[in-house]
Amino acid sequence: MCGKNLLYLIISWANVACSYPSSFDQEIWLDNPDVSDTSNPRARMVDDLMHNHLKPGMSRASILSLLGKPYKDGIENRLPKGVTIPDSLSSTLIHSSSCTPEKQKKALDDFNAFYHSHSQPDTLMLYPVGWSTIDPNFLAVKFDGNGQVSEYWVEQH
């Protein structure tokens, strides 16, 4: 009896897992905007979306028409590609319990100074696309100064 229940459970789970398409389906996408949904069906279709539906040069209006209202829409200061935070400014120093409060403050000030001098404003739309182990994943769509898509990717928050 236990074996039959386990088999039934596995088959039921497989049916649910396969009930959402891996190709982009706009209706399912628009019906699942919840960032707290750890099994969001958007996760299965985001690769197809990025490879076959999103293109550099798309307008903001076409993104809104395709993907609906984003979770977050605005300007964020971010480090450009290729610029990394030096190990000497690691956040482990800032949060280290073995550091004195003065050293922690200096490490935080140094980190903030580096970030301020190297970051640039980017116009982004973020769409929730499921979860990793403990953090949500987002489709990030970046726009250039003309309001056109310049790039897109999935990132973890």
Secondary structure, DSSP 4 states (H G I P E B T S, - for coil): -HHHHHHHHHHHHHHHHHTS-SS--HHHHHT---TT-TT-THHHHHHHHHHHT--TT-BHHHHHHHH-S-SEEEEEEEPPTT----GGG-HHHHH-TTS-HHHHHHHHHHHHHHHHHH-EEEEEEEEEEEE-SSSEEEEEEEE-TTSBEEEEEEEE-
